[in-house]
Amino acid sequence: MQRIPVTSEIELRAFTLADSAILFATIERNREWLRRWLPWVREGYSIEDTRAFLADCENANASGISLTTGIWFSGKFCGAIGLHKIDLMHRSTSIGYWIDADFSGKGIMTSACRAMVSEGFMTYGIHRIEIRCATGNTASCAIPRRLGFQEEGLLREAEWLYDHWVDLKLFATLKNMWKG
């Protein structure tokens, strides 16, 4: 299993099917918290959905077309972060992330994101990495700003969130601009 050390307390671990129970339990415990901004936390999201997601992650991680990991803080699972499907021709990707409400505001996600960006540039040979955040999600938007990403624009009504459209801010950084 691929492991990426982040700090003395934080580690990223590539997801496997063995993570099904802990991932689903964390999603269930945080359902309302996550539904505010994540369209996949729909009614009826089940352990079977989690298993299917993790099976896809294992295959994609093994083939190097993406990297989806769990975030572990002091030995406790607290969220997820990943490089979405990598565009091999243009050497670009985007990052998605979420965190358990109990771990929010502690700098864990900023540290995890910094490590994931560095991994993308160093290990996967990526040239450009994007992060898209809902305009109202100020906590999520603060992460790429802290990491020195440039805000490149607004994607109007780019995401359907259960019953309404959400505008997304587009942030990006390039390998030659990354200070890690």
C-alpha positions in Angstrom: 0.0 0.0 0.0 1.3 3.4 -0.9 1.9 5.7 2.1 2.8 9.4 2.0 4.2 10.8 5.2 3.0 14.4 5.7 4.0 15.4 9.2 4.8 13.4 12.4 1.1 13.1 13.0 -0.4 13.0 9.4 -0.1 10.3 6.8 -1.9 9.7 3.5 -2.6 6.0 2.7 -3.8 4.8 -0.7 -7.4 3.5 -0.3 -8.1 -0.3 -0.5 -11.3 -2.3 -0.1 -10.2 -3.0 3.5 -11.1 0.7 4.2 -14.8 0.2 3.4 -16.1 0.1 7.0 -14.1 3.0 8.3 -14.8 5.2 5.3 -18.5 4.5 5.3 -18.8 5.0 9.1 -17.0 8.4 8.7 -19.3 9.4 5.9 -22.4 8.4 7.8 -21.3 10.2 10.9 -20.6 13.4 8.8 -23.5 13.0 6.4 -25.0 16.5 7.0 -21.6 18.2 7.2 -20.5 16.7 3.9 -23.8 17.2 2.1 -23.4 21.0 2.4 -20.8 20.9 -0.5 -20.4 17.4 -1.8 -22.9 16.2 -4.4 -22.1 12.5 -4.0 -23.4 12.2 -0.4 -26.9 11.6 -1.7 -29.8 10.0 0.1 -29.3 6.2 0.0 -25.5 6.4 -0.2 -24.6 2.9 1.1 -21.8 0.7 2.1 -22.1 -0.9 -1.3 -21.5 2.5 -2.9 -18.4 2.8 -0.7 -17.1 -0.6 -1.7 -17.7 0.2 -5.4 -15.8 3.5 -5.0 -12.9 1.8 -3.3 -12.7 -1.0 -5.9 -12.4 1.7 -8.5 -9.8 3.6 -6.4 -7.7 0.5 -6.0 -7.6 -0.1 -9.8 -7.0 3.5 -10.7 -4.3 3.8 -8.0 -2.6 0.6 -9.2 -2.6 1.8 -12.8 -1.3 5.3 -12.0 -4.2 7.1 -13.6 -5.2 8.7 -10.3 -4.3 8.6 -6.6 -7.0 8.5 -3.9 -6.0 8.3 -0.3 -7.3 8.4 3.2 -6.0 11.0 5.6 -4.8 9.6 9.0 -4.1 11.9 11.9 -2.4 10.4 15.0 -3.5 7.0 13.8 -7.2 8.0 13.2 -8.9 8.1 9.9 -10.1 11.7 9.3 -10.8 12.3 5.6 -9.9 11.8 2.0 -7.8 13.5 -0.6 -6.9 12.6 -4.1 -5.5 13.4 -7.5 -8.4 13.0 -9.9 -8.0 11.2 -13.2 -4.7 12.4 -14.7 -4.8 13.9 -18.2 -1.6 12.2 -19.6 -1.4 14.3 -22.7 -1.5 17.6 -20.9 0.0 16.3 -17.7 -2.7 17.9 -15.6 -5.2 16.9 -12.9 -7.3 18.3 -10.1 -7.5 17.6 -6.4 -10.6 16.8 -4.4 -10.7 16.6 -0.6 -13.0 16.4 2.5 -12.5 16.1 6.2 -14.4 14.8 9.2 -16.0 17.7 11.0 -14.2 16.8 14.3 -10.8 17.4 12.6 -11.7 20.5 10.7 -9.8 23.7 11.4 -6.6 22.1 12.6 -4.5 22.6 9.4 -4.7 18.9 8.6 -6.2 19.4 5.1 -3.8 22.2 4.2 -0.9 19.9 5.1 -2.4 16.9 3.3 -3.1 19.0 0.2 0.5 20.4 0.2 1.8 16.8 0.3 -0.6 15.6 -2.5 0.4 18.5 -4.8 4.1 17.7 -4.2 3.4 14.0 -4.9 1.6 14.9 -8.1 4.5 17.0 -9.4 7.3 14.8 -8.2 6.0 11.3 -8.7 3.4 11.6 -11.4 5.2 14.2 -13.6 2.2 16.5 -13.6 2.6 20.1 -14.9 -0.7 21.7 -13.8 -2.9 21.0 -10.8 -6.3 22.6 -10.2 -8.6 22.8 -7.2 -12.3 23.8 -7.6 -14.3 25.0 -4.6 -17.9 26.2 -4.3 -17.9 29.9 -3.9 -19.6 29.7 -0.6 -17.3 27.2 0.9 -14.8 29.6 2.4 -12.9 27.0 4.4 -12.2 25.0 1.2 -11.3 28.1 -0.8 -8.8 29.1 1.9 -6.7 26.0 1.3 -5.5 26.7 -2.3 -4.9 30.3 -1.3 -2.7 29.3 1.6 -0.8 27.1 -0.7 -0.1 29.8 -3.2 -2.5 28.6 -5.9 -3.7 31.4 -8.3 -7.4 32.0 -8.5 -8.0 31.8 -12.3 -11.7 32.3 -12.5 -15.3 31.5 -11.8 -17.1 28.5 -13.3 -20.7 29.6 -13.3 -23.3 27.0 -12.2 -20.7 24.3 -12.8 -22.0 21.8 -10.2 -25.4 20.5 -9.3 -25.8 20.2 -5.6 -29.0 18.2 -4.9 -31.5 20.9 -5.8 -29.5 23.9 -7.1 -26.5 25.0 -9.1 -23.3 26.1 -7.4 -20.6 28.3 -8.8 -17.1 27.1 -8.5 -13.9 29.1 -8.0 -11.0 27.7 -10.1 -7.6 27.7 -8.5 -4.4 26.3 -10.1 -0.7 26.0 -9.7 2.1 24.9 -12.1 5.1 22.8 -11.3 7.5 25.6 -11.9 5.6 27.9 -9.5 5.2 25.3 -6.7 7.2 26.0 -3.6 5.9 23.0 -1.6 
